[in-house]
Amino acid sequence: MFRRIRILFVVTILLSLSSFTQANPGGVGDGVFDMQCGGACHGDSSLNQTSSASISVQVEGSPYLDQPISISAVISGAQLSYSGDLGIFLLTDITGHSDTPADAQWDILSDSNGGTNNYVEGKLLTGQDNFSTSWTIKPTTLTTTTFYISIHHGGDDIPYFGISQGLEIEVLPIPDNLARLSSDFTPQTTRPLGEATTVSIETEDVSSVKVEWKVEGSSINTIIANSSSEGVWEFIAPASNQPSSIQWRAILEGEGPSQTTPWFTLVAQEPPFEVDETAVYIQSFALFIFVLGFILSIQLKFSKSKTEEKQWEQTEEVLQDSPPTTPPLPDGQLPPGWTMEQWQWYGHEYLEELKEGVQ
Amino acid sequence: MISSSTFHVISTELVVGSFAMSGLCFLLYALCRYDLIKNKNLISITDNVAHFALMFGIIATPFAIFSGISASPGSGFSTPILVNKMFLSMTGLGLGLAALISRWKMCDSILTERKPMLIQTFSGMGASGLMLLTASAGGSFARGESLLDIFSLPYDMVILMPIAISVILLISGLATTASALWKLLGRSTV
């Protein structure tokens, strides 16, 4: 019995683990990942097939030191519609490791999901034939970097992998008096629902700022930013009552050359739910084992007394072993050749035979 | 090969079906024992069906839990509902397993005395109830509605204990379970 239970237990664990550690068809969530993770997250990178999707990459903005530029990607192809889920990496080489923008001295200021990750996930909606995403990044050293866009998606129970051609970007020194964003400017990427948002822009060598903003699929609106203090400009982004994103860019003018920033994304969303997964797993298992132990213990407690009684209960055995009632002796004495013990056990049979003989 | 989502649907249907049948049989058993249903044959039938259905549901539960985690979008616990599902299903699994082990190791004795019989039927029905609540939470997560929505259950609220408390609970649970199992296994050899 125990052997069978052990085998059942082992098989259950193995089957559960295979399900738990397989590919992540639902995705893993946005994050900062090397390309190697794209293979590992699919269980085994050797299982990956080459995606037939096409990836086009565009750069917007001048790559000056400490000034943001935007890299956008459009992914299209019939194969994407199998599952609709798509994972997209922004990478700086194709070795599989140490290939995030941070590894090449670039900061990610925003991604199209409102975060600052090099890996973002998206879903191709029914009827859509392409998916667009973008990152706003900033070089922190004078360097030349080749960027790649890598995609991962499912279909036919097979993980697919694709990568774009490399796009080389050489970082240039800042020209004199260039109207520009401050080197420590970090754009706001998220905001709560239902509230108009005041967005601040820190600048250098700028005398006026014009802001263009748009909601995806609508026309561009233009507003003049107000100066709140020296080098700091502000504009108000209208409230959004449902999860959505607006994109904005600033046209900076000053004594030197003017400059248009890349598009920044500002996402209105409910605060994301975050929980410590380790705490959840520990509490779940604690609840399971505690309830199991508690019920077993009280069952033992309430059935214990009866069991102990049963253990020492030998009434039936005693009753079976005790001699039957001694039958009356015929004529007041034992028949010849009988002992009293024999009479106790078999006397009634003698009497019955005697009775039948008389009849 | 099938996707985690499909496997999750298959395993959850097995779990919910088994636990629902088990819960109903535990209820009928209790009604028979209290002479609210006067049918002697039903006592034996409901006892057997309740425990076999419970065993089947317990075997299918780990598959449902892990395939559910794998199939959920993003990280495993992206919404409070998924966390509550995990807590409910694991508690239900504990109750169900306790009922099954008790019936297996203590045989008919737990069904002949009043208190152990009450604990047994409440464990079985509790396990079924928690599994049905888990399924209801799954419906709220996937479709935004569930039959139990009429009770306005607080699926969006998570009671998450500090890890230290959970660890204490876990250790005490392990000790209690080990002790109980030791006694139960020792009992059969006397």
Chai-1 contact restraints between the chains, C-beta under 6 A:
chainA,res_idxA,chainB,res_idxB,connection_type,confidence,min_distance_angstrom,max_distance_angstrom,comment,restraint_id
A,T12,B,P62,contact,1.0,0.0,6.0,A-B,restraint_1
A,S16,B,P62,contact,1.0,0.0,6.0,A-B,restraint_2
A,S16,B,F66,contact,1.0,0.0,6.0,A-B,restraint_3
A,S19,B,F66,contact,1.0,0.0,6.0,A-B,restraint_4
A,S19,B,S67,contact,1.0,0.0,6.0,A-B,restraint_5
A,S19,B,S70,contact,1.0,0.0,6.0,A-B,restraint_6
A,F20,B,F66,contact,1.0,0.0,6.0,A-B,restraint_7
A,F20,B,S70,contact,1.0,0.0,6.0,A-B,restraint_8
A,P25,B,S3,contact,1.0,0.0,6.0,A-B,restraint_9
A,P25,B,S4,contact,1.0,0.0,6.0,A-B,restraint_10
A,G26,B,A71,contact,1.0,0.0,6.0,A-B,restraint_11
A,G26,B,S72,contact,1.0,0.0,6.0,A-B,restraint_12
A,G26,B,P73,contact,1.0,0.0,6.0,A-B,restraint_13
A,G27,B,P73,contact,1.0,0.0,6.0,A-B,restraint_14
A,G27,B,G74,contact,1.0,0.0,6.0,A-B,restraint_15
A,G29,B,G74,contact,1.0,0.0,6.0,A-B,restraint_16
A,G29,B,S75,contact,1.0,0.0,6.0,A-B,restraint_17
A,D157,B,M1,contact,1.0,0.0,6.0,A-B,restraint_18
A,F273,B,T79,contact,1.0,0.0,6.0,A-B,restraint_19
A,V275,B,F77,contact,1.0,0.0,6.0,A-B,restraint_20
A,V275,B,V83,contact,1.0,0.0,6.0,A-B,restraint_21
A,E277,B,F77,contact,1.0,0.0,6.0,A-B,restraint_22
A,A279,B,L160,contact,1.0,0.0,6.0,A-B,restraint_23
A,A279,B,I163,contact,1.0,0.0,6.0,A-B,restraint_24
A,V280,B,F77,contact,1.0,0.0,6.0,A-B,restraint_25
A,V280,B,V83,contact,1.0,0.0,6.0,A-B,restraint_26
A,I282,B,I163,contact,1.0,0.0,6.0,A-B,restraint_27
A,I282,B,S166,contact,1.0,0.0,6.0,A-B,restraint_28
A,Q283,B,M161,contact,1.0,0.0,6.0,A-B,restraint_29
A,Q283,B,S166,contact,1.0,0.0,6.0,A-B,restraint_30
A,S284,B,M86,contact,1.0,0.0,6.0,A-B,restraint_31
A,S284,B,F87,contact,1.0,0.0,6.0,A-B,restraint_32
A,S284,B,M90,contact,1.0,0.0,6.0,A-B,restraint_33
A,A286,B,S166,contact,1.0,0.0,6.0,A-B,restraint_34
A,A286,B,L169,contact,1.0,0.0,6.0,A-B,restraint_35
A,A286,B,L170,contact,1.0,0.0,6.0,A-B,restraint_36
A,L287,B,M90,contact,1.0,0.0,6.0,A-B,restraint_37
A,L287,B,T91,contact,1.0,0.0,6.0,A-B,restraint_38
A,F288,B,M90,contact,1.0,0.0,6.0,A-B,restraint_39
A,F288,B,L93,contact,1.0,0.0,6.0,A-B,restraint_40
A,F288,B,G94,contact,1.0,0.0,6.0,A-B,restraint_41
A,I289,B,G173,contact,1.0,0.0,6.0,A-B,restraint_42
A,I289,B,L174,contact,1.0,0.0,6.0,A-B,restraint_43
A,I289,B,T177,contact,1.0,0.0,6.0,A-B,restraint_44
A,F290,B,L169,contact,1.0,0.0,6.0,A-B,restraint_45
A,F290,B,G173,contact,1.0,0.0,6.0,A-B,restraint_46
A,V291,B,T91,contact,1.0,0.0,6.0,A-B,restraint_47
A,V291,B,G94,contact,1.0,0.0,6.0,A-B,restraint_48
A,V291,B,L95,contact,1.0,0.0,6.0,A-B,restraint_49
A,L292,B,G94,contact,1.0,0.0,6.0,A-B,restraint_50
A,L292,B,L97,contact,1.0,0.0,6.0,A-B,restraint_51
A,L292,B,A98,contact,1.0,0.0,6.0,A-B,restraint_52
A,L292,B,T177,contact,1.0,0.0,6.0,A-B,restraint_53
A,G293,B,G173,contact,1.0,0.0,6.0,A-B,restraint_54
A,G293,B,T176,contact,1.0,0.0,6.0,A-B,restraint_55
A,G293,B,T177,contact,1.0,0.0,6.0,A-B,restraint_56
A,G293,B,A180,contact,1.0,0.0,6.0,A-B,restraint_57
A,I295,B,A98,contact,1.0,0.0,6.0,A-B,restraint_58
A,I295,B,S123,contact,1.0,0.0,6.0,A-B,restraint_59
A,L296,B,A98,contact,1.0,0.0,6.0,A-B,restraint_60
A,L296,B,A180,contact,1.0,0.0,6.0,A-B,restraint_61
A,S297,B,T176,contact,1.0,0.0,6.0,A-B,restraint_62
A,S297,B,A180,contact,1.0,0.0,6.0,A-B,restraint_63
A,I298,B,I119,contact,1.0,0.0,6.0,A-B,restraint_64
A,Q299,B,S102,contact,1.0,0.0,6.0,A-B,restraint_65
A,Q299,B,P116,contact,1.0,0.0,6.0,A-B,restraint_66
A,Q299,B,I119,contact,1.0,0.0,6.0,A-B,restraint_67
A,L300,B,A180,contact,1.0,0.0,6.0,A-B,restraint_68
A,L300,B,K183,contact,1.0,0.0,6.0,A-B,restraint_69
A,F302,B,K115,contact,1.0,0.0,6.0,A-B,restraint_70
A,F302,B,P116,contact,1.0,0.0,6.0,A-B,restraint_71
A,S303,B,M106,contact,1.0,0.0,6.0,A-B,restraint_72
A,S303,B,S109,contact,1.0,0.0,6.0,A-B,restraint_73
A,S303,B,I110,contact,1.0,0.0,6.0,A-B,restraint_74
A,S303,B,P116,contact,1.0,0.0,6.0,A-B,restraint_75
